[in-house]
Amino acid sequence: MNTTQVVHLCAMAGLGEPLEEPQAVTGGLLHRVWRLKTNAGTFVLKQLNAALLQRPGVHHAYRLSEQISGEMAARGIPAVTALAHGAGDVLYELDDMTLLIYKWVDGPVLSTESVTLEQVRQVGALLARMHALNLRLPGVQPLEWTHFEDEDWDILTFQASDLNLAWANPVRSVLPRLLEWTRAYEEAGKALSQHMLVSHTHCDPSNVIWSDSRTPWLIDWEAAGLVNPTMELVGAALTWSGLLTGEGSKERFTALLTAYRDAGGTIVSSGQDAINGYMGTLLGWLLFNMRRTLGESVASEEEQLIGIRETTSTLASLRILATHASTWATLLDACH
């Protein structure tokens, strides 16, 4: 992003006069992000992935997700919402870029190793508050449960083998299990889809900024929409406990579930269905990263390298989840 573009964007969004060049913010898995200081404050500029924007309906989806975050914020949820320009739109079109702009929130994004037990409990209570709202928005469409084609896994692993990609053999070696996990996910969807509400859907540590030890701010609402609340709950418990890395804490897993229940949250689905449903989220992320490793939906070599890393780590998480699914489902059921 050059100086002329920054000045133009500041004028469009009413951000004041820039005081320095935008500084790149690391850590994003899909988009490019900068921090911009102006005489009116500090802001986040999120340049949306150009390849993803080619998909039908994506622009509408981003607008709707920001509408959800705005409604949540209006009801007391600590949601970081995008700034709208004069026309009321949150998407800023600048040359060949599409951007979202946010006010900067000072504070760290904590790793699972550094988060405290009390902060894990705060996240459980925050989820309960969001779910209790049972937010209804006219633009939110009924969820279509994702279907994974068996041949997709087969074809992509063959293509990866031809290119000698490091993940080709590990993924291919678990192909029968991928099909098994896919069946379990799709079967769980029949029950989970009976209980849906609007929420963040991806409340993991990378999407929470702590302005202090007791003040979390939810960011990255782009996946917000309909979700089964128990499935979102178990996903949060797994990520905040660190159990999916193989070095986590059952104490944190249980603490988040208990805090959710104590804050009025209701577990509406079985533990096994919720685990299998969350497994589908990981399967979708695995498939997306396999594809972008092979050049689909990418705009740079850096994105392909991220895809390689995420394919490997997601496969590892799926293995761990499958190994311990019954144990974790039992812990979830115990919190009814």
Secondary structure, DSSP 8 states (H G I E B T S, - for coil): --HHHHHHHHHHHT---B-S--EEE---SSSEEEEEEETTEEEEEEE--TTGGGSTTHHHHHHHHHHHHHHHHHTT--B------TTS-S-EEETTEEEEEEE---S----TTT--HHHHHHHHHHHHHHHHH----TT----------HHHHHHHHHHHHHTT-TTHHHHHHTHHHHHHHHHHHHHHHHHHTTS-EEE-S--SGGGEEEEETTEEEE---TT-EEE-HHHHHHHHHHHHHTGGGTS--HHHHHHHHHHHHHTT----S-HHHHHHHHHHHHHHHHHHHHHHHTTTT-SSHHHHHHHHHHHHHHHHHHHHHHHHHHHHHHHHHTT-
